């Protein structure tokens, strides 16, 4: 069987290149034609073909809210330690984002200096930022920068303008929120309503 | 407007400064005068002319296009803010003209009725498209979540307004059905029909937009709720009980993204054959320089082949043959060069050598081995049949191998 027989879109290679790295394709990303790739996958016909095609090599396209990513079929998940560590870090970061005056949500644009400035003015935020582990940078600004850099490497953010250093929050950010939302908090019954949040 | 203007002036100005107009339209909010004049496609004079026609405004050194021009572009491109209000004006106008027409059945009122019906139809569709675009854009690109929520709520209201207008319009159309059928005007009939169809269609779109808006608002609400939860989790984490009091471990364990499961980007080895190509050599060289390996640096890149390398190869082949050929020719005494070449039995590997080829070989040898040959400066003649089986005669110089006492043989066939 030839690759042409699948009748795949010609961007298949690009799609694979992004997603096989473990990155997300978000609908509001603009770098490297990401939104275009999103549209291609989002086309139901293409989606079925791509899914069938990637399934052959045991990749599965997972669909989220305005974003796509790969998972591996029939493969035990590994590296629990590392995963836990990473997600603990995400909780720190999202907690910081959540505590900002101007909350950072999907589609938000911000500059690291803005966050650093706000952290500087607010003791609580400052403490939060300083306590986020794994960063060697000393100044608040550099720390925020590193966080942004990390988040954009994980394709949750996008460096929209290098000159002004402005970042944009991509749709893939929902993924993190989804994960956090699915964590159940035991014991306290008064907080269980958080689990029944309704969204579609 | 300060000056008497006409359509031609405006169009000419807009056209001749189209680069600037485009630039201003794209950067509507923040172009300063200096920035604009620094562009090399507009001079001070040209800028003044635009200003004198009121096509651009200047306020505290910020330049902007005339609102009317911007609105025109936005209308055509179906972008910009949703402004359903003027549909109401159209409906009022329509009603007014219908009343006029009821009083006095005059064609001019009918024309206006048609005009407004068409306008309402177009405006409704355009506003709905704009609404759809703006809702989507607001959700995806508005950075401040509070503003985002407010904007979405505002769009919800606008949607309701548009629905009202659709109802009003269809009421008007219903009430005047009898009147319209009286006119017996087929064009009017067509307009009303298409209006009815698009009203129904537009209602469908609006319902869809409504679900979108609700969806987006829910999503934002969801994000805020998750933020609250993230803060609680952080609190629990700071108490060091994250792994025990929550389902954190289980949830993270089930995370199935590639990135968090230690999958690295698929890496492939370089094919050995690639290393033998020129690209591969460049690669090797770079690595060799990096690690100071001289072994890898020896082999150089082959020169670029000339486009006619194939022909050259052939020529060389024949040349190799000619050397031997000449040697053989020199050792014999029976024939002159021409005859020798014509009769020579070339090895089979070369294939059949045509008459023309033998002829060019003759010329080539004559030129290259001048010193070894004895030129007689006499003409001999050779008869042959050409491709069309016609008899032809060819004259050639008699050439013999150099001898102590050269003998010329004159032969005529």
Contacts between the chains, C-beta under 8 A, distances in Angstrom:
chain1	res1	chain2	res2	distance
A	19	B	258	7.6
A	20	B	258	7.0
A	20	B	263	8.0
A	20	B	265	6.3
A	20	B	266	5.8
A	21	B	258	7.7
A	21	B	259	7.5
A	21	B	265	4.8
A	22	B	257	6.1
A	22	B	258	3.9
A	22	B	259	2.8
A	22	B	260	7.5
A	22	B	263	6.1
A	22	B	265	8.0
A	23	B	259	7.2
A	27	B	140	7.2
A	28	B	140	4.4
A	28	B	141	6.9
A	62	B	256	7.3
A	62	B	257	7.8
A	65	B	219	7.2
A	66	B	140	8.0
A	69	B	257	5.5
A	69	B	258	7.3
A	70	B	257	7.4
A	70	B	258	5.1
A	71	B	256	3.9
A	71	B	257	6.3
A	71	B	258	6.7
A	72	B	256	7.3
A	72	B	258	6.5
A	72	B	261	6.9
A	72	B	263	6.9
A	75	B	261	7.6
A	77	B	253	6.3
A	77	B	254	7.0
A	77	B	255	7.0
A	77	B	256	6.5
A	77	B	261	5.4
A	78	B	261	5.8
A	78	B	262	5.7
A	79	B	260	7.6
A	79	B	261	6.4
A	79	B	262	4.4
A	80	B	249	7.8
A	80	B	252	7.5
A	80	B	253	5.8
A	82	B	260	7.6
A	82	B	262	7.0
A	83	B	252	5.1
A	83	B	253	7.2
A	83	B	255	6.2
A	83	B	260	5.0
A	83	B	261	7.6
A	84	B	243	7.7
A	84	B	248	7.5
A	84	B	249	6.7
A	84	B	252	5.5
A	86	B	260	6.2
A	87	B	248	7.4
A	87	B	252	4.8
A	87	B	255	7.5
A	87	B	260	7.9
A	88	B	237	6.5
A	88	B	242	7.0
A	91	B	230	6.1
A	91	B	233	5.3
A	91	B	234	5.7
A	91	B	237	6.0
A	91	B	242	7.9
A	92	B	234	6.7
A	92	B	237	7.8
A	94	B	226	8.0
A	94	B	227	7.2
A	94	B	230	4.4
A	95	B	230	5.1
A	95	B	231	5.4
A	95	B	233	7.4
A	95	B	234	3.8
A	97	B	227	7.5
A	98	B	227	3.4
A	98	B	228	7.4
A	98	B	230	5.2
A	98	B	231	5.5
A	99	B	231	6.7
A	102	B	143	7.9
A	102	B	144	5.9
A	102	B	145	7.8
A	103	B	145	5.1
A	103	B	223	7.9
A	103	B	224	7.1
A	103	B	227	6.5
A	105	B	145	4.7
A	105	B	148	7.6
A	105	B	220	6.5
A	105	B	223	4.8
A	105	B	224	7.8
A	106	B	139	7.7
A	106	B	140	7.2
A	106	B	219	7.6
A	106	B	223	6.8
A	107	B	139	6.5
A	107	B	140	4.7
A	107	B	141	5.0
A	107	B	142	5.9
A	107	B	143	6.6
A	107	B	148	7.4
A	108	B	143	4.4
A	108	B	144	7.5
A	108	B	145	7.2
A	109	B	141	7.8
A	109	B	143	4.3
A	110	B	143	6.8
A	154	B	259	6.7
A	171	B	140	7.7
A	174	B	219	7.8
A	174	B	223	8.0
A	175	B	257	7.7
A	177	B	222	7.3
A	177	B	223	6.0
A	177	B	226	4.3
A	179	B	251	6.3
A	179	B	252	7.5
A	179	B	255	6.5
A	180	B	226	5.6
A	180	B	229	6.1
A	180	B	230	5.3
A	180	B	233	6.7
A	181	B	222	7.6
A	181	B	225	7.8
A	181	B	226	5.0
A	181	B	229	6.4
A	182	B	247	7.7
A	182	B	251	5.3
A	183	B	229	7.7
A	183	B	233	6.5
A	183	B	246	5.4
A	183	B	247	5.3
A	183	B	248	5.3
A	183	B	251	4.9
A	184	B	246	6.4
A	184	B	247	4.1
A	184	B	251	8.0
A	185	B	229	7.8
A	185	B	232	6.7
A	185	B	233	7.4
A	185	B	236	7.0
A	185	B	245	6.6
A	185	B	246	5.0
A	185	B	247	7.9
A	186	B	245	5.4
A	186	B	246	6.4
A	186	B	247	7.5
A	187	B	245	6.1
A	191	B	232	6.7
A	194	B	225	6.7
A	194	B	228	7.1
A	194	B	229	4.9
A	194	B	232	7.6
A	197	B	222	5.9
A	197	B	225	4.9
A	197	B	226	7.6
A	198	B	218	7.3
A	199	B	218	5.2
A	199	B	219	6.1
A	199	B	221	7.4
A	199	B	222	3.8
A	200	B	215	6.2
A	200	B	218	6.5
